Amino acid sequence: MAVSSNLTAILNFVALMCSIPIISSGIWLASKPGDDCIHWIRWPLLFIGIAFLVVALTGFLGAYKKKEGLLGVYLVCMAMLIVVLLVLLVLAFVVTRPDGAYSIPQVGFREYRLEGFSSWLRDQVTGNDNWGKIWACLADTQTCSKLANRYFSAADFFAGHLSSIESGCCKPPIICGLQYSSPTTWIGSSNVAADADCALWNNDPRILCYNCDSCKAGLLENLRQEWRNVSIILIITLVVLIWVYLIACSAYRNAKKG
């Protein structure tokens, strides 16, 4: 029983350490430009990570105190959390697989089509009930106004590597035919027949292209990229947690037999 309890305690310490990258991933996502404007995305990973932390502490206490009841609760709760994390990863992979990006000849950045992204993700982020608040939040981040400190000529701007939000929200689509004056000021006659976004562009810093489909698509692309990056860490963490859980189950059975 002592050996099994010590092993279970060590395994729970590993599980406790695994909660750190999950919590850190949630904090990192919430702090990224654009992602902090989508309030519901902040919480799932943070809650799951904290839940793993609490459950691992419960298991560690149960092993240290040799309380089979606590260990049983730990094993049930850990199994549930592993399933929840697995479902979240599968959902994230499915909804972030479509990519609405397309390249523009002789331009260093890409533009984005809203139709290219998952319909579920579009509904969650760009619906009329949500977009007004997201628009106001994006304008407050000053992401677009900061471009003036990076690009001082049209040549520099068109050769630059804009983020998806900068490309989609801070300028009109290239197809509109407007002439560059500054990163957020474009002059001339817009070809409104080329794209619906061309009629929505406005040089007002609070408007720009924040209500354009290109801006919505840029935000979705930013979200897609960030979740893809986080998923790599979460997959590794999930594999470790499954391995730890299986060994803990074996140790628990051996302890009961002993």
C-alpha positions in Angstrom: 0.0 0.0 0.0 2.9 2.4 0.8 4.6 1.9 -2.5 1.3 2.3 -4.4 0.5 5.4 -2.4 3.9 6.9 -3.0 3.6 6.2 -6.7 0.2 7.7 -6.8 1.4 10.8 -5.0 4.2 11.2 -7.5 1.8 10.7 -10.4 -0.6 13.3 -9.0 2.3 15.7 -8.7 3.0 15.2 -12.4 -0.7 15.8 -13.1 -0.6 18.9 -11.0 2.3 20.1 -13.2 0.3 19.4 -16.3 -2.3 21.9 -15.2 0.2 24.7 -15.5 0.5 24.6 -19.4 -3.3 24.3 -19.6 -3.8 27.4 -17.4 -0.9 29.2 -19.1 -2.5 28.5 -22.5 -5.8 30.0 -21.4 -4.0 33.1 -20.1 -2.0 33.4 -23.3 -5.0 33.1 -25.5 -6.9 35.8 -23.5 -4.0 38.2 -23.7 -3.5 38.0 -27.5 -4.6 41.0 -29.6 -8.2 40.3 -30.8 -8.7 37.2 -28.7 -9.2 39.3 -25.6 -12.2 40.8 -27.4 -13.9 37.4 -27.6 -14.9 37.0 -24.0 -16.1 33.4 -24.1 -12.8 32.2 -25.4 -11.0 33.3 -22.2 -12.6 30.9 -19.8 -12.7 27.2 -21.0 -9.0 26.5 -20.8 -8.6 28.4 -17.6 -11.5 26.5 -15.9 -10.2 23.2 -17.2 -6.7 23.9 -16.1 -7.9 25.0 -12.6 -10.1 21.9 -12.4 -7.1 19.7 -13.2 -5.1 21.5 -10.5 -7.8 20.9 -7.8 -8.3 17.3 -8.8 -4.6 16.6 -8.8 -4.3 18.2 -5.3 -7.2 16.0 -4.2 -5.4 12.9 -5.5 -2.1 13.9 -4.0 -3.8 14.4 -0.6 -5.6 11.1 -0.9 -2.3 9.3 -1.6 -0.4 11.1 1.1 -3.1 10.4 3.7 -3.8 6.9 2.3 -7.5 7.7 1.8 -9.0 5.4 -0.7 -12.2 7.4 -0.9 -10.3 10.5 -2.0 -8.3 8.5 -4.5 -11.5 7.1 -6.0 -13.0 10.6 -6.4 -9.7 11.7 -8.0 -9.8 8.9 -10.5 -13.4 9.6 -11.5 -12.9 13.3 -11.8 -9.7 13.0 -13.7 -11.3 10.7 -16.2 -14.1 13.2 -16.7 -11.6 16.1 -17.2 -9.5 14.1 -19.7 -12.6 13.5 -21.7 -13.6 17.2 -21.6 -10.1 18.2 -22.7 -10.2 15.7 -25.5 -13.6 16.9 -26.7 -12.3 20.5 -26.6 -9.3 19.6 -28.6 -11.3 17.7 -31.3 -13.8 20.6 -31.5 -11.0 23.2 -31.8 -9.3 21.1 -34.5 -12.5 20.7 -36.5 -13.6 24.3 -36.4 -10.2 25.8 -37.0 -9.3 23.6 -40.0 -10.9 25.7 -42.7 -8.7 28.7 -43.8 -10.1 31.7 -45.6 -6.8 33.3 -46.4 -5.7 34.2 -50.0 -2.6 35.8 -51.4 -2.3 39.0 -53.4 0.4 39.3 -56.1 3.3 41.6 -55.1 2.0 42.2 -51.6 3.7 41.0 -48.4 0.5 40.2 -46.5 -2.6 38.1 -47.2 -6.3 39.0 -47.1 -9.2 36.8 -45.9 -12.7 35.7 -47.0 -15.3 35.2 -44.3 -16.8 32.3 -46.3 -13.6 30.3 -46.0 -14.0 29.7 -42.3 -16.1 27.2 -40.3 -19.8 28.2 -40.3 -19.9 27.3 -36.5 -17.0 29.6 -35.8 -18.5 32.4 -37.9 -21.8 32.1 -36.1 -20.2 32.3 -32.7 -18.0 35.3 -33.4 -19.5 37.4 -36.2 -23.2 37.2 -35.4 -25.0 40.5 -35.0 -25.4 39.9 -31.3 -21.7 39.7 -30.8 -20.0 41.8 -33.4 -20.9 45.2 -32.2 -19.1 44.6 -28.9 -16.2 43.0 -30.6 -15.9 46.0 -33.0 -15.8 48.5 -30.1 -13.2 46.3 -28.4 -11.0 46.1 -31.5 -11.1 49.8 -31.9 -10.0 50.3 -28.3 -7.0 48.1 -28.7 -5.4 50.7 -31.1 -4.0 47.9 -33.2 -4.6 49.9 -36.3 -3.3 53.3 -35.1 0.0 51.7 -34.2 0.6 50.9 -37.8 1.6 54.5 -38.4 4.7 53.9 -36.3 5.8 51.0 -38.4 5.1 52.1 -42.0 6.0 55.4 -43.4 5.6 54.8 -47.2 3.3 52.9 -49.5 6.3 50.7 -50.5 7.0 49.7 -46.9 3.3 49.1 -46.2 2.7 46.8 -49.2 5.9 44.9 -48.5 5.0 44.5 -44.8 3.8 41.4 -43.1 0.5 42.5 -41.5 -1.3 40.3 -39.0 -4.6 39.0 -40.1 -6.4 41.6 -37.9 -4.3 44.4 -39.3 -4.9 43.3 -42.9 -8.7 42.7 -42.4 -9.6 45.6 -40.2 -7.2 48.5 -40.7 -7.3 48.9 -44.4 -9.8 48.4 -47.2 -9.5 45.3 -49.4 -6.9 45.9 -52.2 -9.6 45.1 -54.8 -11.4 48.3 -53.8 -8.8 50.3 -55.7 -8.2 53.0 -53.1 -4.9 54.8 -53.0 -2.6 54.6 -50.0 -2.1 57.8 -48.0 -1.2 56.2 -44.6 -1.8 52.8 -43.1 -5.3 53.8 -42.0 -6.0 56.6 -44.5 -6.9 55.7 -48.1 -8.1 58.2 -50.8 -9.6 58.1 -54.2 -12.7 56.5 -55.6 -13.7 53.1 -54.3 -14.8 50.4 -56.6 -17.9 49.5 -54.6 -19.0 46.9 -57.1 -15.9 44.8 -56.5 -16.7 43.9 -52.9 -19.3 44.8 -50.4 -16.6 45.9 -48.0 -15.5 48.7 -50.3 -18.7 50.6 -49.4 -18.1 50.1 -45.7 -14.5 51.5 -45.5 -14.2 54.8 -43.7 -11.1 56.8 -42.7 -12.6 57.5 -39.3 -10.3 55.7 -36.8 -13.4 54.3 -35.0 -14.8 52.9 -38.1 -12.1 51.9 -40.7 -13.1 48.4 -41.8 -14.2 47.1 -38.4 -17.7 46.2 -39.8 -16.3 44.6 -42.9 -16.4 40.9 -43.6 -12.6 41.1 -44.1 -12.2 42.3 -40.5 -14.4 39.5 -39.2 -12.4 37.0 -41.4 -9.1 38.5 -40.1 -10.2 38.0 -36.5 -11.3 34.4 -37.2 -7.9 33.7 -38.8 -6.1 35.2 -35.8 -8.3 32.9 -33.6 -7.6 29.9 -35.8 -3.8 30.4 -35.7 -3.7 30.9 -31.9 -5.8 27.8 -31.2 -3.6 25.8 -33.6 -0.5 26.8 -31.7 -2.1 26.1 -28.3 -3.4 22.7 -29.5 0.2 21.4 -29.9 0.9 22.1 -26.2 -2.5 20.7 -25.2 -2.1 17.5 -27.2 1.3 16.8 -25.5 -0.3 17.6 -22.1 -3.2 15.3 -22.8 -0.9 12.4 -23.7 1.0 12.8 -20.4 -2.3 13.0 -18.4 -3.6 9.8 -20.0 -0.4 8.0 -19.3 -0.4 9.3 -15.7 -4.1 8.3 -15.3 -3.6 4.7 -16.5 -0.6 4.2 -14.2 -2.6 5.7 -11.3 -5.5 3.3 -12.0 -3.1 0.4 -11.9 -1.6 1.6 -8.6 -5.0 2.1 -7.1 -6.1 -1.4 -8.0 -2.8 -2.8 -6.5 -3.3 -0.8 -3.3 -6.9 -2.2 -2.9 -5.6 -5.8 -3.4 -2.8 -5.2 -0.9 
